């Protein structure tokens, strides 16, 4: 009986994801970008980058800092799956599938722990069977966003049950999965926690909550801090996409045609923004339930939380609509969120909370009527959302040599580049002026070594896109970037050779070594993560020791 709900959730999740078993890479907005990132991520790991920082295959082979500036946890997960024998494409699809199923399992576990089995099961179905979840997987291929759904239910139950270690792990997972999802869910959970603990007169738990969050931030610092402070060295900015022409209408949130296209300007969209039949029904039920409670003047402690969640749900909807544009401008929300409809990521969680709460508070036959209605609307409302549009006609080897940018239109090109395109070169180091012979002795994802026999003073070009961290040594002596070595400037030429590394080599026999290293910021971030992980282990060990010794007794 205890495992039956989990079995149903797994089977329903497998059914929903079944089309991903089609051989090959399915076409989505971002599937190619994620595959080439996974390939570069694995190459970086194979070359000894414990924390993969530099993606060598991207931008026609001159590399990209995309791994520094993006979430890493889904790639670690897919790399582990690849390590047990699956192809890169299958690892990507398995990760998407498991993220969907695991999010249902965490939702059931969390809401069951708070309100019981039936509310937990209903919440799991609402949480997974929402149109936006299928948009993420089958239309957008939003790798990190899909993976991030695993963690919010665990944060919720950790708050209620005061499971501080779980809270730390869950926040860490969320922070390492997707930045926008992390920011939006933090905006929800911080006030939620304050309301919950204040209503229970548990001020000490507020301190413990923030301590856990700080510890989680510390563990994820190796990824989060560089992504915040070093993005400025690239052409990326959320405001590159004008959010003010991408507000969906209310009618689109209620019902918009299912499509596999993109969010276009104004309302000429080929992408569905609908919240879902079950989700809208729960919002309406929630308003009616609240109104009935108000008219009856019943007072329940949980009502405060329900009011907050319902209000947050309406706020999320409003901020997706054009009516909120003045607020966007006042708080400069475009610096965080590039497309207003991405706030839809909150709706599956908020409505699963409301659905579980309503079911828990209904009595008699109304409980089962509500349960059956929402279950039916969840499955029926998504019956046409469970398929891919097509399979791309390329083998996995194609993506190894396709040299994609790994992002949306080259937005992670560094500020030193004239264009957002890559440039393909035959060699990693090449003579551009003078007379010399080069013999490359090492060519890894993050380092290049070569012997140079220069018959005269020679200029050599290192075909790696410059980003803070690249260093050059000649005969074990570092050549500072900006002196003996320079970042190439833009020129009026068809082939973009800007943003690369140009070094002056004196006459004679030399050994040159080029390596992508950690900046002081990355080194401090790594140290902070190490200290935080050590702290977490020190907190975890006594708990495990007590449980083990208790079982022996």
C-alpha positions, 0 to 999 in steps of 0.5 A: 500500500505504501509503494502503490502510489509511487508505482502509479506515479512512475508508470504515469511518468513513463507513459508521459515520457514514452515518446522520448524512447524514439531513437535519435535526438528530438527537435526542440528549441535547445536540444542541440545546444544541450547536446554539444554542451554535454559533449564539451562537459564530458571532454572537460571531465576526461581532460581532468577538469574536476569542475568543468569550466571551459567548453572546447568544442563550441564556437567552431572550436575556439571554445566557450565559457558557457560551463562557467556561466550556466547550471552544472548539476544536470550535466553532472547527472547526464555525465553519470548516466553516460558513464554507465554505458548510454550514448550522450543523446540517450543520457540527455533524454534519460535525464529529462525523463528522470527529472519528470518522474523524480519530481512526481516522486518528490511531490508525492513524498512531500505533500503526503508527509504534510497532508496524507496519501490522497492529497500527496498523490493528487499534488504529484499529478498536478505538479507533473501533468501541467502543460508547462512541464511538457513545453519544457521537455517536448518543445523547449528542451529546457534541460536545467528548468526541467531538472529544477522541478525535482527540488521545490517539493523537498524544500516545502516538506523540509520547512514543515518538518524542520528537516534542516539537512534535507533543506540544505540539500534541496536548496543546493540542488535548486541553485545548481539546476537553474538560476531563474527557477532558483530566484523565483522559488526563493521569492516564494519560499522566503515569505512562506517560511516567515509566515509559517514559523511566525504563525507557530511562534518558532522564531528560532527556526527562521534563523535555522532556515537562513543558516541552511540556505547560506550553507546551500549557497556556500556549497553551490558557490563554485557554480553560482558566484562565477555565473553571477559575476563573470557573465559581464565578460560576455555579450549575454544579458537577459535584457537582450531579449525585450520582455515587453513584446513577449507578454502573453494575453490572459486568453493565451494563459487560459487556452492557447494552441499547442505548438512547437514554435517560438515566442514571437513578438506581441501575440504572434506565438507558435508556443503554448502558454496555457496554465492547464485545465486542472490548474485553472480549476484549482485556482477557481476552487481555491477562491471559492473555498476561501470565500466559503471559509470567510463567510462561515468565519472559520479560523484555521492556522493553515488558511494564512498559508493558503491565502499566501499561496493563492495570492502568490499564484495571482501575482505570478499570473499578473506578472506574466501579463502586459498590465504588469509592464510598469512594475517590470520597469520599476523593479527592473525585472528584465535583468533577471527574467528574459521572457515574462511567460517563464514565470509559469514555472511556478504555477505547477507547484503553486496549484499542486499545493492548493489542490492538496490543501483543498482535498485535505480540507474537504469532507465526505463525498466532496473529497472524492468528487474533487479528486476525480475531477482534478485527476481527469482534467490533469490527464485529459487536458494534456493528452495532446502534449505527449509527443515530439515533433520530429527526430533530427537526422544526425548521428551523435558524431555529427554533434561532436564536429558541428561546432555549435555555439552552445547557446542562443545565437552566440550570446556567450561570445566574450566581449572581446569578440567582434561577432557572436559567431565562432571561427574554425581554424585548422590548428590550435596554435599557428604562426601569423607573422615571422618564420617558425615551426610549431609542434603541438605536444598537448591538446586538451580542452583547457590546455595546449602545449607546443614546441616552437623553433623560431628562426626570427621573432615571430607572432603566434596566434592561439586559437582560444576565445579569450576569457579571464583565466587564460594564461600563457607560459613561455619556457616556464615564464608567464607572459602577461596578457596585455604585454608579451601577449595581447587580445586580438582586436576586431578587424574589417575582415570576413573571418572574425579573428578578434578576441583570440590570444596573440603572443610574441615569440623571440628567436630560438627554441621554446616551449609554450604552454597555454592553460585555462586556470581559475581566476581569484574569484573562482578560486575563492568560490571553490574554497567556499564550496569546499568549506561548506561541504566539509561543514555539511559532512560534519553536521551529517556524520553525528546524525548518521552515527546516532541512527546507526548506533540506535539500530544496533541497540 
